[in-house]
Amino acid sequence: MDLEADIFYFTLAGKSGRFYWNQKTGRYQSDPYSNIRIIDHPYSAGFEITDDDGTIYEFREPETSQSSGAFQGPLTTNSWFVSRIYNANKTDSLVFNYTVELVHTRTINSGSIGMYDPCGEESARMSTTSIQSKNIAAIHFGTGYVQFIRDTAERQDLQGGHALAAIEVYDKGNNLKRKWGFEYNYLTANFNDQNCSIIAGISPYESKRLMLKRVLHYNARNSESYEEFKMNYDTLTPVPCRVSFGQDYWGYFNGKVNTTLVPTTIIAGPSGPQVLAGANRLVDINYPQFGILTKLTYPTGGSTSFIYESNQGIDMPSNSTYVKQIVDLEGQEDPNATTFLEEFSINNPPDYFLNNNTPGGGAFINAVFGDLGCEINGQANPCALLTLRGLDPGNSHINFYVTAPITASYVPNGRYEMKASFTQSPPMYQSFFFIIDFQRIDTTGPDKHYTGGLRLKQAIHSDESGNQYNRYYSYVTELGGDTSSGDMFGPSYEHFIKKHLFTCYWYNDIGDCLHASGFRLLSDPTATIASHSGSYIGYKTVFEYVDSAHEQGVTRYDFSHEPDIFDVSGAFPPGESRSEFRGKPIKVTNYKKDNGQYKVVSKTVNTYNNVLVDSLKVLNLHVLITANYTCTPFHECMEQDQLSIQSMYEATPTISLLESTKETLYDLRTGTTPLEKFTRYIYDESYRLSETVATTSKGDSIRTKQYYPNDLALSGAHETAKLGLISQNRIGEPLRQEVFNNSTLRQRRQTNYKQYQTALQYLPDEILEKNGTGLEEARIRFVQYDQNGNLLSQQKVDDALHSYIYGYNNCLPIAEILNGAASDVFFTSFEDTDGNSTTGDSKTGLKSRTGGFSKALSGIGNGKYILSYWNKNGSNWSLVSTEVTVSTNSFTINLNGQLDEVRFYPKSSRISTFTFDPIYGITSLCDANNIVTYYEYDGFGRLQLVRDQYRNIIKQYCYNYSGQLEDCSQ
């Protein structure tokens, strides 16, 4: 039995999530819940994921790693990269190739400090991980491939790694068609702490950070380029090394010179709570923005600049700074004073550092005294008496004599009186002192409600002329307010501090088996990344202000917020994740400034149905195996492994479904609501959208129902094909749609599928339609497909047959035939095969045929046909068209000279033909009258000219990018 299911994370085209093995159902389960299908290949060979549209993703490229140093680990497969993507019928695919680099990274271990610990010292600071890194090298597709070029020089920030230098796109003929180049620079650490000093003597890589400087777009000749994007980063903030201890609880840089990651912590010592001084891991708003993107410049010369600020929440006690409050009584020169009084108050919130999170708050107090003039014992007739007394109902039970120093003694919130009284003759207490101190939150500094990370404060959009368009963001609860709308959805900071109690056994020099008890404090280097990527704050309300010369407005966004349920510590998933339920837009309100006031223009309100799919819940136990030692009478230390369950958490699939939307438009002049629309969304048992019901302000109801493959019972070949769709997991494709106006059916539209070519190909056969009370009729029939699933013929009801011929590796349509079957038509422009001319010596496309051409056709229908072609004589191309008769279901084309655009088609048909640059697009269109239109592209693959049949320019496109101006008058 697997006590703790492995959790995998996946990313598909337009979809991502996690999945795990559900022992109860015997299959992999995704979270958020989806209808994807997951199977694994044995012996860690990878996974196959099929989306609900039938697209198949094969993950068969494993990446392995091995840790060394303080924690030596086995060689482990931790990632699988996509190797191939198929369409549902497996007639087309993308193939991914990789190169392997052996890279080495260094990371900070969990901090560890012992207390009352006779058995050990602080754990090692860092570990090294060696990774057999998979880097994408090429992606192959039907008409070409993409190549990823690595820099020959080693990266300065990653041992063994190489930066991506260029991306190049080639056609099938290995001709370069597009290229992008990448330029970088490095940020070098200039903030030093103990750990950075240590790593500097071991490895230079951790002091560097690779930064993308700009992206260049090259032409196909690799002779010209323009700057497509340029990036600027913050360089004013000090830069730490990558293993610096100067980090807050969430792993962001805080500029503090720490020697450990364990923060100052309250622990239970032998004589009560103790303060263990440690690292300052509070947020400092002056540091986390180092190296962040501050400006993005576009190829037009325009740009967007970004200004950031620290995340801020409603109540973040973990980021409070603390000060020591001191209250004291001291001796005076007046010998007649025999009683000394001082009142003070404690008013601390529940806080791990201040009071160990005791409900109601309070503080741990310390007390010292001296020079009292006599010994004190709190008995009758004392010569000196020190007392502490609570003055409020909630602390009146605090009333005692202070006869010895006090260390970390808990007292609740409230008002207190400390008193010193003396009965001495002569008086000897003129220099006495009685001091009480405790910790409190510092309220004199700036706002303390900060948490890790940054948020966008302002985006400044500038065009090439310097005109600005600004967007400001305010994360507050009300328009114009100052109360933060931020709230935590993850654990508070003490969640990352673990207290490990243990007993240690060892031999002394004479062979005795000794033991002692102690404990160690451990702190993770960053927040858990299992579900939040280090960010634990969400904003319930955000205002976006728009300010430009033409517009002044504001949009209010209200988002859903639901915290996770955490019952485990460390880098483990939450006990119950609620990430799917957060960040949903529940209200969007648009305001426009009118006569100096913001008025509501429109409002959209959404409701959601948040589902915990409890039937698929998996219980996981976080298990710890510890070594337990006992001593025998023969002075032997016997080790016994002990299995303990530290905690448990549940992996529960979740899904958040949009339940309703209410859209309202307001009239600024009257404040009325001239238009209102309410839409409900209904889902089936597989959580697919099955019905929408839209109600207008006039009371009309428009209902749309969707039916999926497993919703319908069909017959014959259509039922067979429907079952085939289900077997391919194409269960997200609607087959039928019905539209009702109130309760009256207005339209029904259904697509039936059929099996073609092989058992794997299930393709549309017909589209049926019913309007109102009329009969259901076939509107379109899909007559024929080729072996690649390309549509060869289709026909609307009472319309001519439309047919198609494909070229360029059967990926692009090169001919469209009206009123004719593809089997009765032949066409070639000699682009794929048989072209033997020099490149460009052609009527259309790139190639023509010299030395004549012969082609035997069979299986064609009898009747009259048109044979047309372009023939070159000298430097001129001329059209030749003849009518031929076929009587034996066959015909042989025999032509002489240099030829192009050879067409053979029924006389009753019309044909248009095309040539392409498979990467750029269409290059020529020869219509049914043999009139050619040409399309030309510049070296960057952009449409530049459209020419008529005489090569005259009829359209021209100019691209005036910054530093690359074109003269469109030429």
N, C-alpha and C positions, 0 to 999 in steps of 0.2 A: 504494500500500500504506500503510495506517495503522500507523505504527510503535508508537503508544501508544494503545490503545483507551480511549475515554472510559468512565468508570465512573459510572453513575447510581444514585441511591438512591431507593427507593420505600417507601411505607407504604399498606397496604390495611387493610380491617377485619380485625383479628386476625392480620395477617401483615406483615412488613417484611423488607427485605434490600437487595441491590444487584444490578445487572445490567450487562452490557456486550455489545458486538457481537462474536460469534465468527466470524471470517472463514473458519474452516475448515468450520463447519457452515452458515454463511449465515443465522444467526438469533441473536436475543438470548438470552443465557444468564443465569439468575439464580444468585445465591450468597447464602445457602445454596441448594443445589439444591432446586428445587421444580418442580411440573408446571404452573406458570402459563404463559400464552402472551402474548407481547409483540410488538406490531407498532408501527411508527412511522408518522406521517403526514408527507408530504413538506414540505420548506421550513420545517422547525422548527415545524410545526403541532402537535406533541405526540405523545402515545403512547396506545395502547389496551392495557390489561392485562386478561386474562381469567383469573380464578381457576379452580382445578380443580373447582369446583362450578358453573361456567358464569357466575358473576357478572361483569359487564363494567364496567370502570372506564375512563372516557374522561378523559384529561388533555389538555385543549385550551385551558387558560388560561395563557399564558406570562407569566413575570415576567422583566424585563430589568434589567440593571445596567451601569454604566459607571464605571470608576475614573478618577480624575484626580489631579493633584498630581504626586508624584514619578514615578509610573508611570501614564502616560496609556494607557488601553485602549479598545478598540472597544466599541460597544454590543453586549452579549452576552445571549442568553437562557440563564438558568441554572436555572430552575425551571419546572415545569408543574403547575398546580393542577387538581384534579379538577373537571370540568365537569358530568359526568352519571354516575350509576350505574344500570345496567339489571339486571333479573333475566335469567336465561338465555334465556327466550323473548321478551324485550323487550316484555312486556306491562305492566310497571310500572317506574318509575324515580324517582330523586331528581335534581333539577336544582339546580345551584349557581350563584349569581350573585355577582359580585365588584364592588368599587369599586377605583379606582386612586389611590394616594397617591405623590407624588414625595418620597421621604425621602432624607436624606443621613447617612451614617455615616462615622466616622473611625476608622482602625485604625493600629496601630503596624506599620511596615515591619520586615523582617528587619534586625537590627542589623549594622553593618558598620564595621570598624576596619582601617585600613591599617597595614602594618608593612614597613619598607624599601620604601615606596611613593612613588615620585616622581610618580605620575600622578594621584592623586585624593585626596579627602578623604572623611570619613565620609558615608554616604548620607543622604538625607532621612529624617526620623524618621517621618512619617505620610503616609498617603494618604487621600483622600476617595472614597467610593463613592456614586454616585447610583443609587437603585433605584426603578424603577416598580413599587412594592409592590402586590401583589394582596391585598386584604382581603375576607374573606367578608362578603357583604351579606345574602344570603337563601338558604334551602334550601326548595325547593318539593316537597311530597309529595301524595299523592292526596287527602287530606282537609284540607289546610291548608298552612301555611308557617311557617318560622322566620325572624325578622328580627333582624339584628345592628346595633345602634345605636352609632355612634361619638360620642365626646365632641366637642363643638364647639370646645373649647380645644385648642391644640397641646400635645403632650407636651413636658415640660420636658427630657426626656432623649433625644429623637429629633426631629431637625429635620424638619418636615413631617409627622410622624406624629400620630395621634390614638388615644387609648386606647379600648378597648371599654367603653361605658357601660352597655349593657343588652342582654339577649337576650329577645325577645318571641315568643310562639307564638300564631298566629291560626288560626281555622278558615276554611273556604271562604267564609264570609259576612263575612270581615274583622273578626270579633269577637275581641278580645283574650282569651286563655284562660289564659296563664301569662306571668309576667315575672320575670326575675332582674336585679338591678342590681349594679353593681360599684363599690366605692369604693377609692381609692388614696391613698397618700402617697409621698413621695420621700425617699430617702436622699441626703444632700448630702455631697460629698467634704470631709474635714477633714484628710487626709494629703496633704502637698505634696511633690513632687519636681520636678526640672528640667523634665521633660516636661509635668507637670501645670501648671506655671507658664506654659509656652509656650502650651498649648492654651487656658488660661483667657483669654488675650488674643485668641484667635481665635474660640472658640465656647464658649458657656455650657453646651451640652448634655452634654458629656462629664463634667461634675461631678455629674450627677444620675443616680439609678437609680429607676425606677418599681417600686413594691411594692404588691401587692394587699393591701388592708387588711381588707375584709370583703365577703361576698356576701349580698345581701338578696333575699328571696323576696316578691314583691308579689302581692296578690290580683288577680282579674280586673278589678276596678273601679279598680285602681291607687290605692286609697284606704288600704290597710293593708299593712304589711310586717312580717316578722320576720327576725331575723339568722340566716341559715342556716349561715354559717361566718365565723369571725373569725380572723385571722392575726396573730401577733406574731413579730418578727424580732430578731436580735441587733443592738443599737444601741450596745453598749459598746466594740466593737472599732473602731479608726480605719478610716475609709472612704477608699479611694484614688479618684482619678479613673479613668475607664475606659481611659485610655491611659498609665497609670503604668508606669514601668520597674521598680517595686517588685514583681517577680513571680519565683516560683521557676521551675525548669526546666519545670514542667508548666502554667505560666500562672496559678497561684494567687498571691494577694497574700502577700508575705512581709515587708512593712513596712520594706524596705531602701531607702535613698535612693541610687539608682543613676543614672548618667548615660548608660548604654548598656545594651543587652541582651547584649552579648558578655561572657561570664563570664571570670574569670581563667583563662588558658589557657597551656599549654606549647606553644611553637612552635619550629620548627627555624630558628635564626638562622645568620648567616654563621660564627659561632664556636662553634656548638653550640646545644643547647636553651636557649631563652629563656623567661622568665616574662613574659607580657603581662598586666599588671594590668587588671582589668575589673570587671564587675558581680558582686555577691553574689546568686546565684540559688539559694541553698540554702533548704530549707524552714524556716520559723519557725512553730512550733506555736501561737503567740499571735495570729496574724493571719488565716489563711484563712477563719475562721468569720464574718467580717463580713457582715451582712445575711442570714444564713441563717435559715430558719424555725425558731423555738424553741417555738412553741405554736400548736395548732390547737383552737379552741373550736367545739363542735357546737351545733345548735339546741336540744338538750335541756338545755344548760348544762354537760354534761360536756366534757372536754378531754383532749388528749394533748400532753405536753411532751416536747421532744427535747433530748438532750445529745449532743454530738459530740466526736470526738477525731481527731487527724491519722492518716492512713494510715501503717502501719508494716510493714516487711518484714523478711525474714531477713537480707539482705545488700544494703544500699543505699549503696555507697561514694560514689556521686555526691552524697550529701547530707552527707558528712562535712565538718566544719570543720577547718581546718588551723592549726597553730601553727609558729612557727620555733623549732627546737631549736638552741641555741648552745653550742658547746664551745670553751673558750679556755684558753690558757696565758699567764701574765703574769709580768713581772719581779718580783723580790723584793729586799728590802733586804740580804739575806745575800749578800755578794760571793763567798762560797765555793761557792754553788750553781752548777753548770755544766750540769746536765741537768734537764730538766723533762718530765714524762710525764702523759698523761691518756688514759684509756680511755673509749670510748663505744660504743653499739650503735645500729644501724639495723635496724628491723623493720617495714617498710611493706608492705602488701599491694599487688598490682598496682593501679595507680590512674593515671588519665590525668594528673592534676595532679602527683602525686608522682614518677612515673617513666615517664610516657607508656605506661602499661599494659604495662610490661615483665614477662614471665612471671617469677615468683619475687620480684617487688617490687624494692625498692631506693630510691635517692634521688638527686637532683641536688644536689651539694654546691658551696658557695662557700667560698673561703678568702682571707683577707687577713692581712697581717703588717706590722710596722713597728718602728722604733727598735731595730734589731738590733745597732747599734754598728759595723757594717761592711757592705760589699757582699757578697752571697752569690751563688754560681754553681753550687753543688753539686759543685765540683771537689775534687781532693785537698787536704788540709790546709786545710779551710775554717775561717774564724773563727766562722762560725755555720752550723748545719745544721738544717733543718726537714724532717721526714719524716712520711709517713702510711703505715701498714702494716696489712694485714688479718690478723686473728688466727685465722680459722677456715678450714677446707678450702675452703669455697665462695667465700672472698674473699682467699685467700692470694696471688693474683696481683696484688693491689693493694699495691704497695711502691715508693714513689718519693719523690724529693726535691721539695720545694716551693720553687721558685726564682722563681715569679711568681704574682701573684694568679690564683685559679681562679674561673671563672664557669660555673655549671650543668654540672658534670662528673658523669657518671653513675657510681655505685658500687653494687654489689649489697648485699643485706642481710648482716648479720654484725657481729662485734665488731671494733673498730678501735683502734689506738694512734696518737696523735699525739705527736710528740716534738720538743723543741727542745734542741740542745746547742751549747755555746760553748767556744772556745779563744781567749781574749783576755786580754792583759795590757798595761795594766790593763783590768779589765772595764768595758765601756761599754753593757751590755744590761739595766741595772737596770729600765728602763721599757719593755722590749720587750712586744709582744703578738703572738700567733699565734692567729687565730680561724677556726674552721670552723662553718658553719651549713648546715642543711638543713630541709626541711619534713616534718612528720609529722602524723598524724591526732590531733586533740585528744581525749584520753580522759578529761579532767577534767570535761567538761560533761555534759549529759543524754544519754540514748540518741540516737545519731545515725542510726538506721535508719528515717528518715522519708522518705516520698515524697509527691507532691502530692495535695491533696484531703483530704476528710474522710470518716469512717465513723461510723455510729450507735453510740453507747456505751450509751445508756439511753433507753427510752421510758416515760414516766410517764402512765398512764391514770387519770383521775379522773372520778367521776360527779358529778352535780349536788349531792350531799350531801358531797362531799369525800373519799369512800372511794377509796383508791388501789389500782392494780393495775400492778405494775412489770415491765418486761422489761429484762434486762441482756444485753449482748452482749460476748463475749470471743473475740478472734481469735487463739487460741493452738493449739498442736499437741495438747495433752493436757488433760483435765479437771483444773482446779486449777493448771495450769502457767503459765509466763510466757514461753515461747518463741513468738515470732510465727509464725503460719502463712502470712503474706503473702509473695508472691513476684511478681517482675516478669514480665510477658509481652510487654512492648514493649522498645524499645531503651534503653540507658543514656543518660545526659544528653549525653555527647559526640557522640551521633548527630546532635544538632541544631546542632553547630558545623561549619561547612564552611570549608575552606581553599582559596582560589581563587588559584592561581598564574597569573601573566601577565607579558607583556612589553609595555611602553608605548613608542610611537614618537611623536616630536614634532619640530617645527622650532625652532631657536634664533633669536636676533635677526638673525643674518647668513645664515639660510637653510639651515644645516646640518641634516640629518636625524639626530636623536639617539635613543637608546633606552636603557632601563634596565629591570631586572627587579625584581619585588617580589611581594607577595601580600597578600590581604586576608582577614580573618576575618569570617564571617557567622554570625549566630545567629538562629533563628526566634523570634518573640515568644512562641509557645506550642508545646507538643508537637503533633505532627501529629494532626489530627482525622479523618484519612481512614478510620480504622477503629476508633478507641477513644474518641473524644470527650474526649480529654485525660486519660483515666485509664489507667494502665499497671500497676495492681496488682490481683491477685486473691488471695482467701484460700482455702486448701485445706481449712481446718477452722474452723468458727464454732460457738460454744456460745451458746445462748439460754436464759437463766435466767428462770424465772417465779417471782415472789414476791408473794403476796397473803395476805389473811386466810384464804383457803380452799384454797390450792394452793401447793405448793413442788415444783418440778421443773426439769428441764433437758433440752434437746434438743441433740444434737450433729449438726451437718450437715457432711458431708465432700463436697467438690466436686472435679470434674475440673479439671485445670490443664495447659495446654500452651502454651508461648510461641510467638509468631510467629517467622518466619524473616525477618530484616531484612538486606538487602544494599544498600539505597539510603539516602540521607540526605535530610533535609528533609521537607516535607509531602507525602509520597508514600505510597501504600499499601504494606503490608509485602510483602517478596518472596514469601512464602507466608503467607497469613492462616490462623490457627488459632482464630479467634474462635468458630466454631461448636462447637469441641471443648471450650470452657471453660465453667465455671460449671454443669455438669450435676451434679445430686445423685447421688453414687455410694453414699452411705450416710447414713441418717437413724436415729439411735439415741435413743430416749426413755428418760429416767431419772426416777424418782420418789424423793423423800426418804422413807426408811423407817428409823426408829430412828436418825436422825442421819446416815445414809449414803445416797448416791445408788445406786440399784439399777436395772438395766436392766429396762424394762417391755416394750419392743418394738423391733424393728430391721427396717429395710428396706434391702436391698442391691441396687443397680442396676449392670448392666454395659452398655456402649455399643459399637457398631461405628462407628468414625469413618472415613468414606469420603472419599478424594480422588478426584474423578471425573476422572481424568487424561485420558480421551478428549476432554474438553471444555476442556482447559487452553489458555490463550492466553498467549503470550510477548510482553511489552511491553518496549520499549527506551526508557529515559529519555534523550532526545537533547538536546544543547546545541549551538547554532550560535554560534560565536565569530568575531570578526574578527581576522585575522592580517595584520600589516603588514610590508612589506619596503621597503627603501630602494634606489633606483636610482642609477646614477652621475650622474644629472641632478638629484639632491637631491629626488626625488619620493617621497612615502610612498604606496605602493600597498596598497590594502585587498583582502584575499581572504577570503571567507567560508569557514569551515572547519566541517565537520560532525563532531561527535564523540559517541560513545556513552558517556555518563557511567556508566550502570549499567543493569541489566535486572531485571525482576521478572515473576513469573508470576501471572496471574489464574486460579485453579483453583477451580472449584465444590466446595464441601464440604457434607457432610451428616452429622449425628450421629444414629444410630438406636438407640433403646432396644432392647437385645438380650435382657436378662433381668431379672427382679425376683424377689427372694427375701424373703418376709415372714415374720417370726418373732414369736410372742407368748410371753412368759415368765411363769411363775408366781412371784410375789414370795416366796411362802412356801417353796417347794421349790427354785426356780431351774431347774426343768425347762422343757421346751419343749412345751407341750400342743398347740400348733397351728403348723403350718408350711405355707407354700404357695410353690411355685416356678413362675414363668411365663416361658416363652420367647416371643419375638416374631420372626416371620419376614417378610421383605419380598420383593416382586417386583423385576423389573429396573428398574422405574420408581420404586423406593424407596417404594412404597405398602405399608401393612400388609396382608399376605395371610393370615397365620395366627398364632394364639396357641395355646400349649399350656400349660395350667395343671395342675400336679401337686400333689395334696393330700398331707397327712401320712399318709393311709391308703394312698397309692400309686395312687389313681385319677387318670386323665389325662382332662382335658376339653379337646378340641381344637376350635377355631373357625376355619373357613376363610372368607375373603372373596373374592368374584369381582367384577371391575370390567368395564365395557363391553367393553374390548378383550380380555377373558379368555374371553368366551362366544361360541359360534356358535349363533345363533337362526334362526328362519325366518319368512318372510312379513312381515307388518306389524311384528312385534316386532323383526326383524332390521333393517328399514328405520329404525325409531325408534332402535335401538341405535347405528347408524351416525350418526344425527342427533345423539345425545348426544355422540359423539366429535367431530363437527364443531363442537359448541358448547363443546368442552373440558371437558365434564362427566365427565371420566375419573376423578374422585375419588369418585364416587357408587357405592357397592357395589350390585350388582343381585342377587347371590345370597349367602346365608350358610348354611353347613353346620356343624352341631354334632355332634361325636363323643364318646362316652364310651368311653375306651380306643380300640378300633378299630371300634366299632359306631356306625353313623349313628343319631342320636337325632332330629334335626330338620333339614329343609332348607326354607328360605324364599326365594322369588324374586319380584322385582318386574319385571314386563314393562311396557315403555312403548309408546306408540302416538302417531302423528302426528295432531294435531287442528287444526282451523281453517285454519292456514297452515303453510307449510313450516318455520317457525321454532318452532312449538309442539310440543314432545315432552313428554308428560305420562303419569303412571302409568295403565296400562290394567287391570291385575289383579295380585293378590298370590296366588302359589301356595304351598302348604305341604304338606310330607310329614313325617309323624311315624312314627319307627321303620320298621317293614316295611310300613306302610300305603301306599296309593296317593297319588300327588301330586294334590292337588285345589285348585281355586280357592277361596280363602277370602273375598276381597273383589274385587268388580268395580267399577271407576270408570266409570260409564255415560256421563256427559255433562259437558262443560265449556262455559263461555261464551267469547266472543272475547277476554276478558281472562285466561283461564286459571283462572278460579274454578270450583271443583267444583260442578256443578249436581245430580248424582245419583250415589249409590253404594249398593251392596247387598252385604251379607254373604250367604254361602251359606245357603239355607233361612231367610232373614230378609226382613223387609219392606224396600221401597225407601225410602231416605232422600234427600230432595231439598232444595234450598236456593234462596232468592231473595236477590239482593244489592241494596243501595242505597248511599247516601252516596258517590256517584261510583263505584259498583261496587266499593267497597273493603270493605264490612262486610256480614255476613249479616243480613237483616232478617226472614227467615222460614225455619223448618225444617219440612218436611212429612214425616210418616211415612206410608208406603204410598200414595205418589202422586208423579207426575212433575211437575217444575216447570213443564212446558209446559201442564199442566192446571190450574194454580193462578194466581190473581191476588191481589196484596196491595198495599195502600198505606196508610201512615199520614201521607201528605202532607208528609213531611219534605223530600224532594228536590224534588218538583214539585207543582203544583196546590194547595199549601197557601196559603190567602189570608186566614187569620184573623190577629188580633193574636198576637204571641208569648206563649205560655203559655195561650192559650184553646184547650185541647185535652184529650182524654182521655189520650193518651200523647204523649210527645215534646213538641215546641214548637209545632207547627202543626196546624190542622184545616182542613176545607173548608166554606165557607159558600156558600149559594145553590145547593145541589145538586151532583150529580156524575154524569157519564155516561162509560161506557167500553165500547167494542165489542170483544169477544173472538172470535177465530177460531182454527181449527186445534185445537180441544180435543176430547177424546173425548166420545162420547155417554154419557148416564147421569144419575144423580141427583147433585146438587150442593147444597152449603150456601152461602147468601149471608148473611153476618152483618156487622153494623156497629154502631157506637155513634152514637146520635143525641142531639143536645142540644135540650132543650125548656126554655126559661127559663134557669135556672142548673144544671139537672140533666142528667146524661148517663144514657141508658138503652140497654140492649143490645137489638138487633133481630136475629132470626135466622129465616130462611125456607128452605124446601127448594124447589129448582127442578129441572126436568128439561131436559136438553139432548138434542136429537134431530137437529140439523143441523150438528153440530160447531162451532156458534157460539152466542154469547149476548151480549146487551147489558145492561149494568148501568145502570139509570136510578134515581137516588135524589134525594130532595128534602131541603131543610133543611140544618142544620149537621152534618157527618159526621166521623167519625174511625175508624181501624182497620177499613177495609173489607176483608173476606176473601171469596174465592170459591174453593171447593175441593171435590173429590169427597167425597161423603157417607162413603165408606169410608176416607177419610184423616183424619188428625189434624194440626193445625197449631199451632205456637207462633210468636209474632212478637215483634220486638224494636225498640226505638228506642235511639239512642245520642247521646251527645255525642262526636263523633268524636275529640276530644282527650282527654277524661276517661275515658270508658267507657260501659257500658250504663246507660240511664236508665229503661227499663221493660221488663218481660217479661210478655207476655200469653199465658197458657198455652192448652192445647187446650180448656179449659173457659171461656175468656174471663175468667179471674181474673187481675187485674193486680197485679204487684209493682213498686214504684217505688224508684229509687235516686237519692239526692240528694248533691250534692258541695258543699263549701264553696268560698269564693272562691279558694282555693289549689289547687283541683283534687283534693282528698282526699275519699274517700267519707265522708259524714257521717251520713246517715240511710237506713234501709231501711223503707219503708212498705207496708202491705197495701192491698187494693183499696179500703178505706174511708179511706185516707190516715192510718191509725193507725200510729204508730211501733212497729216491732217490733225494730229494732236501732239503736243509736246509737254513733258512734265519736267519741272526744275525743282531741285532740292537744295535750298540755300541753308546749309548748316554752318555753324560757327567755324570760321577758318577754311571753309570749302564753299565759296560762292560760285554760282553758275549764271551765265548771261543767257537769259531766255529769249533775248531778241535775235539771237543768231539762228 
